[in-house]
Amino acid sequence: MAKGPRTGKKRTGKHGWSVTSQGSFTKPSFVVHNKKKPGLTHLLENGHALRQGGRARAIPHIKPVEEQCIKEYEELNPSKNSV
């Protein structure tokens, strides 16, 4: 599967992000999470209230890549799509 578009900053590994593989060789599955701040992805993706009032803007960086991966998967596995 091709990599999604880079929507974040340069990856340095110091912010707690990690990838865990799950599933099997025939059905791979990956989970990306942040060990240091697990709620961070939700706050970034959807925006949040600020302490001084107002709202932080949403930065949709997960949804576009998810949609692209689903599209690529469906193109590569057409027989599995018809249920």
SULSULUR-V44291 format. One record per backbone hydrogen bond with DSSP energy under -0.5 kcal/mol. NH is the residue of the N-H (numbers start at 1). CO is the residue of the C=O. If there is no record, write none. Layout:
# SULSULUR-V44291
[[NH & CO] [NH & CO]]
This chain:
# SULSULUR-V44291
[[7 & 5] [12 & 10] [18 & 33] [20 & 31] [22 & 29] [24 & 27] [29 & 22] [31 & 20] [33 & 18] [33 & 31] [35 & 16] [35 & 33] [40 & 37] [43 & 39] [44 & 40] [45 & 41] [46 & 42] [47 & 43] [48 & 56] [50 & 54] [53 & 50] [56 & 48] [59 & 44] [61 & 59] [66 & 62] [67 & 63] [68 & 64] [69 & 65] [70 & 66] [71 & 67] [72 & 68] [73 & 69] [74 & 70] [75 & 71] [76 & 72] [77 & 73] [80 & 77] [81 & 78] [82 & 78] [83 & 81]]
